[in-house]
C-alpha cells in the first residue's frame, strides 16, 4: 500500500512539475499600445518637413528625424501623411533649406495640396544611457495664398522674414515643446508605457529596448509631442 501511495505521489509531483514548466515556457503576450486620434470628424493631410537640428550634435540627422516623426504621424487615426522626400523635392524646387515664415509654409502647403506642414526642431540630443532628447513641433496650417501666374520661388523670397521683423500678432501655427530625460523616473515610466505592444516581449531587452536604442526613444518623444499637439483646442476647432 505504501508503495502504491508513493507511486501515485510521484506521478502527481511529476505532473505538477510539467505543468509549471509549461507555464514558465509560455511566450509572454504582446501588450496593447496606446492610440492617438486627430480630433474632429474631418480627415486631414499633413506633410512632414526635414527637421531643424539646433542640438549641436551631428548624430541628430535632419532627414532621419523627420522620417521618425513621419512614422509616428502615420499611426494617428484621421491623418493622411505626405512623406518627407516629397517635401524635400519642394524645398529643392524653391531653393530653400527650411521654412522661415508662415507665408512660406502656406506656399509649400499649396504646392503639396495638404492642410498643414509639420516641422520638428531638435534642441538636445544625447543617445547614451540614459538617453535625453529635447524637441519641439511646429504645425503650420494652410492659409490662402495666390500663386497663379507668379513664380513660387519669388513668392518664397518675398515671404522670407526681414531683419528685426517682429512676429505677427495673430499666428496660424501651433507649437509644443518638451525635454525628455530618461534619468527622470516619470519619463522612464512614460517610455515603458509607450513600449507596450510595440516590442517583442520575448526579446533580449523587451520594453527596455526603448531606453537603449535612440531611434526608438526618439519615436517615443515624437509620439508624446504629437499627443500633446492633438490636444490643442485650436486644432480641435479647425478639424470640425
C-alpha positions as CSV (number, residue, x, y, z in Angstrom):
1,X,0.0,0.0,0.0
2,X,2.8,2.4,0.9
3,X,4.5,1.5,-2.4
4,X,1.3,2.3,-4.3
5,X,0.9,5.7,-2.5
6,X,4.5,6.6,-3.2
7,X,3.9,5.8,-6.9
8,X,0.8,8.0,-7.0
9,X,2.6,10.8,-5.2
10,X,5.5,10.6,-7.7
11,X,3.1,10.7,-10.7
12,X,1.2,13.7,-9.2
13,X,4.5,15.5,-8.5
14,X,5.8,14.9,-12.0
15,X,2.5,16.2,-13.5
16,X,2.6,19.4,-11.4
17,X,6.3,20.0,-12.4
18,X,5.5,19.5,-16.1
19,X,2.5,21.9,-15.8
20,X,4.7,24.5,-14.1
21,X,7.4,24.1,-16.7
22,X,4.8,24.6,-19.5
23,X,3.6,27.7,-17.9
24,X,7.1,29.0,-17.4
25,X,8.0,28.4,-21.1
26,X,4.8,30.0,-22.4
27,X,5.7,33.0,-24.6
28,X,4.7,36.3,-22.9
29,X,1.7,38.1,-24.6
30,X,2.1,41.3,-26.5
31,X,0.7,44.4,-24.9
32,X,-1.7,46.9,-26.4
33,X,-0.1,50.2,-27.5
34,X,-2.0,53.5,-26.7
35,X,-3.6,55.0,-29.8
36,X,-3.9,58.7,-30.8
37,X,-6.6,60.3,-32.9
38,X,-7.0,63.6,-34.8
39,X,-9.8,65.5,-33.1
40,X,-13.0,66.2,-35.0
41,X,-14.6,64.3,-37.9
42,X,-12.8,65.9,-40.9
43,X,-9.8,63.9,-42.2
44,X,-6.7,66.0,-42.9
45,X,-3.5,65.7,-44.8
46,X,-0.3,66.8,-43.2
47,X,3.3,67.0,-44.7
48,X,6.5,66.5,-42.7
49,X,9.4,68.8,-43.4
50,X,13.1,68.0,-42.7
51,X,13.9,68.6,-39.0
52,X,15.9,71.5,-37.8
53,X,18.9,70.5,-35.7
54,X,19.8,73.0,-33.1
55,X,21.3,70.5,-30.7
56,X,24.9,70.8,-32.0
57,X,25.1,67.0,-32.3
58,X,25.6,65.8,-35.8
59,X,24.1,62.4,-35.0
60,X,20.7,64.0,-35.0
61,X,20.2,63.8,-38.8
62,X,17.5,66.1,-40.1
63,X,16.1,63.6,-42.6
64,X,16.2,60.6,-40.3
65,X,14.5,62.6,-37.5
66,X,11.8,63.7,-40.0
67,X,11.3,60.1,-41.0
68,X,10.9,59.0,-37.4
69,X,8.3,61.8,-37.0
70,X,6.5,60.7,-40.2
71,X,6.3,57.1,-38.9
72,X,4.6,58.3,-35.7
73,X,2.1,60.5,-37.6
74,X,1.2,57.6,-39.8
75,X,-0.2,55.8,-36.7
76,X,-2.5,58.8,-36.0
77,X,-6.1,58.0,-36.9
78,X,-7.7,60.6,-39.1
79,X,-4.5,61.7,-40.8
80,X,-3.0,61.2,-44.2
81,X,0.7,62.0,-44.2
82,X,2.9,63.1,-47.1
83,X,6.4,61.5,-47.0
84,X,9.4,63.6,-46.2
85,X,11.0,63.1,-49.6
86,X,8.1,64.9,-51.3
87,X,8.7,67.9,-49.1
88,X,12.4,67.8,-49.8
89,X,11.7,67.9,-53.5
90,X,9.6,71.1,-53.0
91,X,12.3,72.7,-50.9
92,X,14.8,72.0,-53.6
93,X,12.5,73.5,-56.3
94,X,12.0,76.6,-54.1
95,X,15.8,76.7,-53.3
96,X,15.2,76.8,-49.5
97,X,16.7,74.7,-46.7
98,X,13.9,75.3,-44.1
99,X,10.7,77.1,-43.5
100,X,11.3,80.7,-42.2
101,X,7.8,82.1,-42.1
102,X,4.1,81.2,-42.1
103,X,3.8,82.6,-45.6
104,X,6.4,80.2,-46.9
105,X,4.7,77.3,-45.1
106,X,1.4,78.3,-46.8
107,X,3.1,78.3,-50.2
108,X,4.5,74.8,-49.6
109,X,1.1,73.5,-48.4
110,X,-0.4,74.8,-51.6
111,X,2.2,73.1,-53.8
112,X,1.7,69.8,-51.9
113,X,-2.0,70.1,-51.7
114,X,-2.0,69.5,-47.9
115,X,-3.7,71.1,-44.9
116,X,-0.6,71.7,-42.8
117,X,3.1,71.4,-42.6
118,X,4.8,69.9,-39.5
119,X,8.4,70.8,-38.6
120,X,10.4,69.3,-35.8
121,X,13.3,71.1,-34.1
122,X,15.9,69.2,-32.1
123,X,17.2,71.2,-29.2
124,X,19.0,68.5,-27.2
125,X,20.2,65.0,-28.2
126,X,22.2,62.6,-26.1
127,X,21.9,58.9,-27.2
128,X,23.9,57.5,-24.3
129,X,22.3,55.7,-21.3
130,X,20.2,57.3,-20.0
131,X,19.1,58.9,-23.3
132,X,18.0,62.5,-23.4
133,X,16.2,64.5,-26.1
134,X,14.7,68.0,-26.3
135,X,12.4,68.8,-29.2
136,X,9.6,71.0,-30.4
137,X,7.0,70.6,-33.1
138,X,5.6,73.5,-35.2
139,X,2.4,72.9,-37.1
140,X,1.9,75.5,-39.9
141,X,-1.7,75.3,-41.0
142,X,-2.5,76.2,-44.6
143,X,-3.7,79.7,-45.3
144,X,-4.9,81.2,-48.6
145,X,-2.1,82.3,-50.9
146,X,-2.2,83.4,-54.5
147,X,0.2,81.6,-56.8
148,X,-1.4,82.0,-60.2
149,X,1.0,83.5,-62.7
150,X,3.7,84.1,-60.1
151,X,6.9,82.1,-59.7
152,X,6.7,80.2,-56.4
153,X,10.4,80.9,-55.8
154,X,9.7,84.6,-56.0
155,X,6.8,84.2,-53.6
156,X,9.0,82.4,-51.1
157,X,11.7,85.1,-51.4
158,X,9.1,87.7,-50.6
159,X,7.8,85.7,-47.7
160,X,11.3,85.5,-46.1
161,X,11.3,87.5,-42.8
162,X,13.2,90.7,-42.9
163,X,15.9,91.6,-40.3
164,X,14.5,92.7,-37.0
165,X,11.0,91.9,-38.2
166,X,8.5,91.2,-35.4
167,X,6.4,88.1,-35.1
168,X,2.8,88.7,-36.3
169,X,0.3,89.4,-33.5
170,X,-2.0,86.6,-34.8
171,X,-0.3,83.5,-35.8
172,X,-1.8,80.5,-37.5
173,X,0.7,77.9,-36.3
174,X,0.7,75.6,-33.2
175,X,3.7,74.7,-31.1
176,X,4.6,72.1,-28.5
177,X,7.9,71.8,-26.7
178,X,9.4,69.1,-24.4
179,X,12.5,67.8,-22.8
180,X,12.6,64.1,-22.3
181,X,15.4,62.9,-19.9
182,X,15.3,59.2,-19.2
183,X,17.2,59.8,-16.0
184,X,13.8,61.0,-14.6
185,X,11.5,58.3,-13.3
186,X,8.4,59.8,-14.8
187,X,10.0,59.9,-18.3
188,X,11.2,56.3,-18.0
189,X,7.7,55.2,-16.9
190,X,6.1,57.0,-19.8
191,X,8.6,55.4,-22.3
192,X,7.9,51.9,-20.9
193,X,4.2,52.5,-21.2
194,X,4.6,53.7,-24.8
195,X,6.6,50.5,-25.5
196,X,3.7,48.2,-24.6
197,X,2.6,46.5,-27.8
198,X,5.5,47.9,-29.7
199,X,8.2,45.4,-28.7
200,X,8.8,41.7,-28.7
201,X,8.2,40.7,-25.1
202,X,10.4,37.7,-25.6
203,X,13.3,39.8,-27.0
204,X,16.5,40.2,-25.1
205,X,15.6,43.7,-23.9
206,X,11.8,43.8,-24.0
207,X,10.3,47.2,-23.4
208,X,13.7,48.5,-22.1
209,X,14.9,48.5,-25.7
210,X,13.2,51.9,-26.0
211,X,15.7,53.2,-23.4
212,X,18.7,51.7,-25.2
213,X,18.1,52.3,-28.9
214,X,18.0,56.0,-29.6
215,X,15.8,55.8,-32.7
216,X,13.1,54.0,-30.7
217,X,13.5,56.6,-27.9
218,X,13.0,59.4,-30.5
219,X,9.8,57.7,-31.6
220,X,8.6,57.8,-28.0
221,X,9.4,61.6,-27.9
222,X,7.6,62.4,-31.1
223,X,4.6,60.3,-30.1
224,X,4.4,62.3,-26.8
225,X,4.7,65.6,-28.6
226,X,2.1,64.7,-31.2
227,X,-0.3,63.6,-28.5
228,X,0.1,67.0,-26.8
229,X,-0.3,68.8,-30.1
230,X,-3.6,67.0,-30.9
231,X,-5.0,68.2,-27.6
232,X,-4.7,71.9,-28.6
233,X,-8.1,73.5,-28.6
234,X,-7.4,75.4,-31.8
235,X,-6.6,72.2,-33.7
236,X,-9.9,70.6,-32.5
237,X,-11.8,73.7,-33.7
238,X,-10.2,73.5,-37.1
239,X,-10.9,69.8,-37.5
240,X,-14.7,70.1,-37.2
